[in-house]
Amino acid sequence: MYLSQNRFEQLKRYFHISPPYQHLPRAQWYEKFQPLANLLATKYQALLVPASKVAVDEMMIKFTGRSVHTTLIRGKPIPQGYKVLALCDHGYTYSFLFTSRAESFAELNSSLYSGPLKLSPTSCAVYQLACTLPFNQFFFTIYMDNYFTNILLLKALRDQGIGACGTSRPSSAEYPKEFKFGKKKPTFPLNTISGVIQREVLVCLWQDNNLVQFMSTVHAISERPDNYTEKRRRRPRITNSNRQNILRFFGENPIATLSTPKIAIDYNNHMNAVDLAD
C-alpha cells in the first residue's frame, strides 16, 4: 500500500508515546519518550545474551532542530543530534542511556555503585550499563575508548567480575606519573611495550606508528607467546619523526609480519561494536 507524504504527516500528528500536553520540567526532558525507551531496553535484553566481548561508546540520533539537549560533535558521521551512551554486541544494542548537553545523563543511578572509589558521573553511567549484563552467569569484557577509560572505573568493574580494556588519557584519575610525558611524547623503537600495575589495572604504552596508551584488567604484556600474535602490517607513511623506526622493521618492504600485543588486536577487533549498531 502506497502512503503519501501528506498522509504520513497527518498520521504522525496523532502518534504520541506520552500525553502530548504534559508539560515537564527541563530536568525531566526524557520523560515523554521514556515509556517506549523502557520497552525497547527490556526487549533488547530479553531477546539476546551478548557475546563475551562488548563495547561502550556514544551514538548520535540525528536532530537539527532547536533543543538545549542536543550535542554538536564536528567531524562525526552524524555531527548534530541527541547523544546516547550505548552498550553493544557487534551491531546489536543491548542497553543505553540518553544524555543531554544541559542535564547530563537521563535516569543515572549513581547509588548503583556503592564501593569506596569516587566515580565520576560518566564512569557511573558506564558502570550502570555494565550492570545490565548477566555477569552473574557469564564473564564479559567491555571495550571503550579514552573518553571513558580510567583506573577507578576499571577497578570497580573488576571488583564486580567484569573485565575491561580501552585506550586511555594521561589526564585521567590516578594515571601513573612515570607515563606522563607532557605535550612532547618520546619515541621508542617500533613495537616496544611497557606497563605498570595500578589498583590491579594494567596501564601500558605501546609504540606503534604513534605512542598508544592502554588500560586493561584482562591482558598481560609478559613475554608469553599467548600475549602476542603474528600479524601482517602495512608500512605506515614515513615522516621525519618515524623514518628510523619504520625503516628498521620494514626496510623497503610495503608489508611485514610483526609480533603484535594481543591487547591492541583485541581492542581493534571489538571496539567497533557500537559503530556497527549506530
C-alpha positions in Angstrom: 0.0 0.0 0.0 1.4 3.4 -1.0 1.4 6.0 1.7 1.8 9.6 0.6 3.9 12.1 2.5 0.8 14.2 3.4 -1.0 11.1 4.7 2.1 10.2 6.8 2.3 13.6 8.3 -1.4 13.5 9.2 -1.0 10.2 11.0 2.2 11.3 12.7 0.4 14.3 14.2 -1.7 11.9 16.3 1.1 9.5 17.3 2.2 10.1 20.9 4.2 8.0 23.3 3.0 10.0 26.3 0.2 12.6 26.9 1.0 15.4 24.3 0.0 18.3 26.6 2.0 17.1 29.6 4.4 19.9 30.5 7.6 18.6 32.3 10.4 20.5 34.0 13.5 20.8 31.9 15.4 18.3 34.1 12.8 15.6 33.0 13.3 16.2 29.3 13.4 12.5 28.5 10.2 11.5 30.4 7.9 11.7 27.3 10.0 9.2 25.5 10.7 7.0 28.5 7.8 4.5 28.2 9.0 3.5 24.7 12.7 3.6 25.7 12.0 1.3 28.7 10.0 -1.1 26.5 12.9 -1.2 23.9 15.5 -1.8 26.6 13.5 -4.6 28.1 13.0 -6.3 24.8 16.6 -5.9 23.7 17.9 -7.6 26.8 15.3 -10.4 26.7 16.0 -11.4 23.1 19.8 -11.9 23.3 22.6 -13.0 25.6 25.5 -10.9 24.4 28.9 -12.4 23.4 31.7 -12.1 25.9 33.2 -9.1 24.1 31.1 -6.0 24.1 31.7 -2.3 23.7 30.6 1.0 25.2 30.6 4.2 23.2 28.4 7.1 22.1 25.7 7.1 19.4 24.1 10.1 17.8 20.4 10.3 16.9 20.2 13.0 14.1 18.2 16.1 15.0 18.9 19.5 13.7 16.1 21.4 15.3 16.3 23.7 18.3 16.9 21.9 21.6 19.2 22.6 24.6 19.7 18.9 24.9 21.3 18.2 21.5 25.1 17.9 21.0 27.3 19.1 18.2 30.4 17.0 17.5 32.1 18.2 14.3 33.8 15.5 12.2 31.4 12.7 13.2 29.2 11.0 10.5 26.2 12.4 12.4 27.6 15.7 13.8 24.4 17.0 15.5 21.6 15.4 17.5 20.8 13.6 20.7 23.7 11.7 22.2 23.1 8.2 23.6 25.6 6.2 25.6 25.2 2.5 24.4 26.5 -0.9 25.2 26.5 -3.1 22.1 27.5 -6.5 20.9 28.8 -6.2 17.4 25.9 -4.3 15.9 23.2 -5.2 18.5 22.3 -2.5 21.0 21.9 -4.3 24.4 21.3 -1.3 26.7 21.5 2.5 26.5 21.3 5.8 28.4 20.2 9.1 27.0 22.4 12.1 27.6 21.9 15.8 27.4 24.2 18.7 26.9 22.4 20.6 29.6 21.2 18.0 32.1 23.9 15.2 31.9 22.6 11.6 31.9 18.9 10.6 32.0 18.0 8.1 34.7 21.5 7.9 36.1 21.5 5.8 39.2 24.7 6.9 41.0 23.8 4.8 44.1 24.1 1.6 42.0 27.8 1.7 42.7 28.4 1.5 46.5 32.1 0.9 46.6 34.8 3.2 48.2 36.0 4.6 44.8 34.8 8.0 43.8 33.5 7.5 40.3 32.6 10.4 38.0 29.1 10.7 36.5 30.4 9.4 33.2 32.0 6.4 34.9 28.8 5.7 36.9 26.9 5.7 33.6 29.3 3.1 32.1 29.1 1.1 35.3 25.3 1.2 35.2 25.3 -0.1 31.6 27.7 -2.9 32.6 25.4 -4.0 35.4 22.6 -4.8 32.9 24.8 -7.7 31.6 24.1 -11.1 33.0 27.6 -11.1 34.7 26.5 -13.5 37.4 26.2 -16.2 34.8 28.9 -15.3 32.2 32.2 -13.5 32.0 32.2 -10.3 29.9 34.9 -7.9 28.8 33.9 -4.3 27.9 35.9 -2.3 25.4 35.8 1.5 25.5 37.8 4.5 24.1 39.9 7.0 26.1 36.8 9.2 26.9 35.6 6.6 29.4 38.7 4.6 30.4 40.2 5.4 33.8 41.7 3.3 36.6 38.9 3.8 39.1 36.2 2.6 36.6 38.2 -0.5 35.6 38.9 -1.3 39.2 35.2 -1.0 40.0 34.2 -3.3 37.1 36.9 -5.8 38.1 35.5 -5.9 41.6 32.1 -6.8 40.0 33.7 -9.6 38.0 33.6 -7.7 34.7 36.7 -7.3 32.6 37.5 -4.0 30.7 40.0 -2.7 28.2 40.5 0.6 26.5 42.7 3.3 25.3 43.5 6.0 27.9 44.4 9.6 28.6 47.3 10.7 30.9 44.9 13.2 32.4 42.6 10.5 33.8 42.3 9.9 37.5 45.3 8.2 39.2 47.2 7.8 35.9 50.8 6.7 36.7 53.2 9.6 36.9 56.0 7.7 35.1 53.8 7.6 32.0 53.0 11.3 31.9 55.3 12.9 29.3 53.6 16.3 28.8 53.0 17.6 25.3 56.1 16.2 23.7 55.9 12.4 23.8 59.1 10.4 23.4 59.6 7.9 20.5 60.5 4.4 21.4 61.6 1.6 19.0 58.6 0.3 17.0 56.5 -2.4 18.7 58.0 -1.6 22.2 55.6 -2.2 25.0 55.9 -1.3 28.7 53.4 -1.3 31.6 52.8 -0.9 35.3 50.1 -2.2 37.6 47.9 0.4 39.4 45.0 -0.7 41.6 45.1 -4.2 39.9 44.8 -2.4 36.5 47.4 -2.8 33.8 48.5 0.6 32.4 50.7 0.2 29.4 52.3 2.1 26.5 52.8 0.6 23.0 54.9 2.2 20.3 53.1 1.8 17.0 53.3 4.5 14.4 52.3 6.7 17.3 52.6 6.1 21.1 49.3 4.3 22.2 48.2 4.2 25.8 46.1 1.3 27.0 44.4 0.1 30.3 43.2 -3.4 30.9 42.2 -5.9 33.5 42.1 -8.9 31.2 45.5 -8.6 29.4 49.2 -9.1 30.2 52.4 -7.9 28.4 54.8 -10.6 29.6 56.9 -12.5 27.0 54.5 -15.4 27.0 53.6 -16.3 23.4 49.8 -16.2 24.0 50.1 -12.4 24.8 51.2 -11.7 21.2 50.0 -12.5 17.8 51.9 -12.6 14.5 50.2 -10.0 12.3 50.9 -8.8 8.8 51.1 -5.0 8.9 51.3 -2.4 6.2 54.1 0.0 6.4 53.0 3.4 7.8 53.6 6.6 5.9 57.2 7.6 6.5 57.8 11.0 8.1 60.9 12.7 9.5 59.9 11.7 13.1 59.3 8.0 12.4 61.7 7.3 9.5 64.3 5.4 11.6 61.7 3.3 13.3 59.8 2.3 10.2 62.9 1.5 8.1 64.3 -0.6 10.9 61.4 -3.0 10.8 60.0 -2.7 7.2 63.0 -1.7 5.2 61.8 -1.2 1.6 59.0 -3.8 2.1 55.4 -2.5 2.0 54.2 -5.3 4.3 55.9 -7.0 7.2 54.9 -9.5 9.9 55.2 -8.2 13.4 54.6 -9.8 16.8 51.7 -7.5 17.9 50.4 -7.3 21.5 47.1 -9.1 22.0 45.7 -6.0 23.8 46.0 -3.9 20.7 44.5 -6.6 18.4 41.6 -7.3 20.8 40.8 -3.5 21.1 40.8 -3.0 17.3 38.6 -6.1 16.8 35.9 -5.3 19.4 35.8 -1.5 19.8 33.7 -1.1 16.6 30.6 -2.9 18.1 28.8 0.4 18.7 29.7 1.9 15.4 28.1 -1.1 13.7 24.9 -0.6 15.6 25.0 3.2 15.0 
